[in-house]
Amino acid sequence: MQERQRWSGAKRNLVPGDLVLIVDNTAPRNSWVIGRVLQTFPDRRGFVRQVRIKTKSSCLNRPITKVCLLPEADAGCGATGTDDDALTSA
């Protein structure tokens, strides 16, 4: 028997300020719109089920199944953008 992938583990709730991609099934992924979460709407158990998103041109309500959370870049992970030290030490 195979393990069921859906809801098998807890994931982080979206919070205001998160950067997300808005899923559009009619468009290719590289043209999905980026937005920022303004407000979350949790259910009775405290899980976020819907979010209000601010895009460049509008404000939308979307279920969390139609948004993809974008991970933030770590400040300590080569944020300078130069790899000169790596090239000279090799």
MARBA-3410 file (N, C-alpha, C, O; in Angstrom, 1 decimal):
90
0.8,-1.2,0.0,0.0,0.0,0.0,0.9,1.2,0.0,1.9,1.3,0.7 ~ 0.5,2.3,-0.7,1.3,3.5,-0.8,0.8,4.5,0.2,-0.4,4.6,0.6 ~ 1.8,5.3,0.7,1.4,6.3,1.6,0.7,7.5,0.9,1.1,7.9,-0.2 ~ -0.3,8.0,1.5,-1.0,9.1,0.9,-0.3,10.4,1.1,0.1,10.7,2.2 ~ 0.0,11.1,0.0,0.8,12.3,0.1,0.0,13.5,0.6,0.6,14.4,1.3
-1.2,13.6,0.4,-2.0,14.8,0.8,-2.3,14.8,2.3,-2.7,13.8,2.8 ~ -2.0,15.8,2.9,-2.2,16.0,4.3,-1.5,15.1,5.2,-1.9,14.9,6.4 ~ -0.4,14.5,4.8,0.4,13.5,5.6,1.3,14.3,6.6,1.7,13.7,7.6 ~ 1.6,15.5,6.3,2.4,16.3,7.3,2.0,17.7,7.4,1.3,18.2,6.5 ~ 2.3,18.3,8.5,1.9,19.7,8.7,2.8,20.6,7.9,4.0,20.4,7.9
2.2,21.6,7.3,3.0,22.6,6.6,2.8,24.0,7.2,1.8,24.2,8.0 ~ 3.6,24.9,6.9,3.6,26.2,7.5,2.4,27.0,7.0,2.1,27.0,5.8 ~ 1.6,27.6,7.9,0.5,28.5,7.4,1.1,29.7,6.7,2.2,30.2,7.1 ~ 0.4,30.2,5.8,0.7,31.5,5.2,0.5,32.6,6.2,-0.5,32.6,6.9 ~ 1.3,33.6,6.2,1.2,34.8,7.1,1.2,36.1,6.2,1.8,36.1,5.2
0.6,37.1,6.7,0.7,38.4,6.0,2.1,38.8,5.8,3.0,38.7,6.7 ~ 2.4,39.2,4.6,3.8,39.6,4.2,4.5,38.5,3.3,5.5,38.8,2.7 ~ 3.9,37.3,3.3,4.5,36.3,2.4,4.4,36.6,1.0,3.4,37.2,0.5 ~ 5.4,36.2,0.2,5.4,36.4,-1.3,4.9,35.1,-1.9,5.4,34.1,-1.6 ~ 3.9,35.2,-2.8,3.3,34.0,-3.4,3.1,34.2,-4.9,3.1,35.3,-5.4
3.1,33.0,-5.6,2.7,33.0,-7.0,1.2,32.6,-7.0,0.8,31.7,-6.3 ~ 0.4,33.3,-7.9,-1.0,33.0,-8.0,-1.2,32.0,-9.2,-0.9,32.3,-10.3 ~ -1.6,30.8,-8.8,-1.8,29.7,-9.8,-2.9,30.1,-10.8,-4.0,30.5,-10.4 ~ -2.5,29.9,-12.1,-3.5,30.1,-13.2,-3.4,28.9,-14.1,-2.4,28.8,-14.8 ~ -4.4,28.1,-14.1,-4.3,26.8,-14.9,-4.3,27.1,-16.4,-4.0,26.2,-17.2
-4.7,28.3,-16.8,-4.8,28.6,-18.2,-3.5,29.2,-18.8,-3.4,29.4,-20.0 ~ -2.5,29.5,-17.9,-1.3,30.1,-18.3,-0.1,29.3,-17.9,-0.2,28.5,-17.0 ~ 1.0,29.4,-18.7,2.2,28.7,-18.3,2.8,29.2,-17.0,2.6,30.4,-16.7 ~ 3.5,28.4,-16.3,4.0,28.8,-15.0,4.9,30.0,-15.0,4.9,30.7,-14.0 ~ 5.6,30.2,-16.0,6.5,31.4,-16.0,5.8,32.7,-16.2,6.4,33.7,-16.2
4.5,32.6,-16.4,3.7,33.9,-16.5,2.7,34.1,-15.4,1.9,34.9,-15.4 ~ 2.8,33.2,-14.3,1.9,33.4,-13.2,2.3,34.7,-12.5,3.4,35.2,-12.5 ~ 1.3,35.3,-11.9,1.4,36.6,-11.2,1.9,36.5,-9.8,1.6,35.6,-9.1 ~ 2.8,37.4,-9.4,3.4,37.4,-8.1,2.6,38.4,-7.2,2.1,39.5,-7.7 ~ 2.3,38.0,-6.0,1.6,38.9,-5.1,2.1,38.7,-3.7,2.9,37.9,-3.3
1.6,39.6,-2.8,1.9,39.6,-1.4,0.7,39.4,-0.5,-0.3,40.0,-0.8 ~ 0.8,38.5,0.4,-0.4,38.2,1.3,-0.7,39.3,2.2,0.2,39.8,2.9 ~ -1.9,39.8,2.2,-2.3,40.9,3.0,-3.1,40.4,4.3,-2.9,41.0,5.4 ~ -3.9,39.4,4.1,-4.7,38.9,5.2,-5.0,37.4,5.0,-5.0,37.0,3.9 ~ -5.1,36.7,6.1,-5.4,35.3,6.1,-6.7,35.0,6.7,-7.2,35.7,7.6
-7.4,33.9,6.2,-8.7,33.5,6.8,-8.6,32.1,7.2,-8.7,31.2,6.4 ~ -8.3,31.9,8.5,-8.2,30.5,9.1,-9.6,29.9,9.3,-10.6,30.6,9.4 ~ -9.6,28.5,9.4,-10.8,27.8,9.7,-10.9,27.7,11.2,-10.1,28.3,12.0 ~ -11.8,26.9,11.7,-12.0,26.7,13.2,-10.8,26.1,13.9,-10.6,26.3,15.1 ~ -10.1,25.3,13.2,-8.9,24.6,13.8,-7.7,25.5,13.7,-6.6,25.1,14.2
-7.7,26.6,13.1,-6.6,27.5,13.0,-5.7,27.4,11.7,-4.7,28.1,11.6 ~ -6.1,26.5,10.8,-5.4,26.4,9.5,-5.9,27.4,8.5,-7.1,27.6,8.4 ~ -5.0,28.1,7.9,-5.3,29.1,6.9,-5.9,28.3,5.7,-5.2,27.5,5.1 ~ -7.0,28.7,5.2,-7.7,28.1,4.1,-7.8,29.1,2.9,-8.0,28.7,1.7 ~ -7.8,30.4,3.2,-8.0,31.4,2.1,-7.1,32.6,2.5,-6.9,32.9,3.7
-6.7,33.3,1.5,-5.8,34.5,1.7,-6.3,35.6,0.8,-6.8,35.4,-0.3 ~ -6.0,36.9,1.2,-6.2,38.1,0.4,-4.8,38.5,-0.1,-3.9,38.6,0.7 ~ -4.7,38.6,-1.4,-3.4,38.9,-2.0,-3.4,40.2,-2.7,-4.4,40.5,-3.5 ~ -2.4,41.0,-2.6,-2.2,42.3,-3.3,-1.2,42.0,-4.5,-0.1,41.6,-4.2 ~ -1.7,42.2,-5.7,-0.9,42.1,-6.8,-0.5,43.5,-7.3,-0.9,44.5,-6.7
0.2,43.6,-8.4,0.6,44.9,-9.0,-0.6,45.7,-9.4,-0.6,47.0,-9.3 ~ -1.7,45.1,-9.8,-2.8,45.8,-10.3,-4.2,45.6,-9.6,-5.1,46.4,-9.8 ~ -4.2,44.6,-8.6,-5.5,44.4,-8.0,-5.3,43.7,-6.6,-4.2,43.4,-6.2 ~ -6.4,43.5,-5.9,-6.4,42.7,-4.7,-7.4,41.6,-4.9,-8.5,41.7,-5.3 ~ -6.9,40.3,-4.6,-7.7,39.1,-4.8,-7.9,38.3,-3.6,-7.0,38.3,-2.7
-8.9,37.5,-3.5,-9.1,36.4,-2.5,-8.9,35.1,-3.2,-9.5,34.9,-4.3 ~ -8.0,34.3,-2.7,-7.7,33.0,-3.3,-7.6,31.9,-2.2,-7.2,32.2,-1.1 ~ -8.1,30.7,-2.5,-7.8,29.6,-1.6,-6.3,29.2,-1.6,-5.7,29.4,-2.6 ~ -5.9,28.6,-0.6,-4.4,28.3,-0.5,-4.0,27.2,-1.5,-2.8,27.1,-1.8 ~ -5.0,26.5,-2.0,-4.6,25.5,-3.1,-4.3,26.1,-4.4,-3.7,25.5,-5.3
-4.6,27.4,-4.6,-4.3,28.2,-5.8,-3.2,29.2,-5.7,-3.1,30.1,-6.5 ~ -2.4,29.0,-4.6,-1.2,29.9,-4.5,0.0,29.0,-4.1,-0.1,28.0,-3.5 ~ 1.2,29.5,-4.5,2.4,28.8,-4.2,3.3,29.8,-3.4,3.6,30.9,-3.9 ~ 3.7,29.4,-2.2,4.6,30.2,-1.4,6.0,30.2,-2.0,6.6,29.2,-2.4 ~ 6.5,31.4,-2.1,7.9,31.6,-2.6,8.8,31.7,-1.4,8.6,32.5,-0.5
9.9,30.8,-1.4,10.8,30.9,-0.3,11.7,32.1,-0.3,12.0,32.6,-1.4 ~ 12.0,32.7,0.9,12.8,33.9,0.9,14.3,33.5,0.9,14.6,32.4,1.4 ~ 15.1,34.3,0.3,16.6,34.0,0.2,17.2,34.3,1.6,16.8,35.3,2.3 ~ 18.1,33.4,2.0,18.8,33.7,3.3,19.9,34.7,3.1,20.6,34.7,2.0 ~ 20.0,35.6,4.0,21.0,36.7,3.9,22.4,36.1,4.0,23.3,36.8,3.4
22.7,35.0,4.6,24.0,34.5,4.8,24.4,33.5,3.7,25.5,32.9,3.8 ~ 23.6,33.3,2.7,23.9,32.3,1.6,24.4,33.0,0.4,23.7,33.0,-0.7 ~ 25.5,33.6,0.4,26.1,34.2,-0.8,25.3,35.4,-1.3,25.1,35.5,-2.5 ~ 24.8,36.2,-0.4,23.9,37.3,-0.9,24.7,38.4,-1.6,24.1,39.3,-2.2 ~ 26.0,38.4,-1.6,26.8,39.4,-2.3,26.8,39.3,-3.8,27.0,40.2,-4.5
26.5,38.0,-4.2,26.4,37.8,-5.7,27.8,37.6,-6.3,27.8,37.5,-7.6 ~ 28.9,37.5,-5.6,30.2,37.3,-6.2,30.7,36.0,-5.7,30.6,35.7,-4.5 ~ 31.4,35.3,-6.6,32.0,34.0,-6.2,33.5,34.1,-6.4,34.2,33.1,-6.7 ~ 34.1,35.3,-6.2,35.5,35.5,-6.5,36.4,34.7,-5.5,37.4,34.1,-5.9 ~ 36.0,34.6,-4.2,36.7,33.8,-3.3,36.7,32.3,-3.6,37.8,31.7,-3.5
35.6,31.8,-4.2,35.5,30.4,-4.5,36.5,30.1,-5.7,37.1,29.1,-5.8 ~ 36.6,31.1,-6.7,37.4,30.9,-7.8,38.9,30.9,-7.5,39.7,30.2,-8.1 ~ 39.3,31.8,-6.6,40.7,32.0,-6.3,41.2,30.9,-5.4,42.4,30.5,-5.4 ~ 40.3,30.3,-4.5,40.8,29.2,-3.6,40.9,27.9,-4.3,41.5,27.0,-3.8 ~ 40.3,27.7,-5.4,40.2,26.4,-6.1,41.5,26.1,-6.9,41.6,25.1,-7.5
END
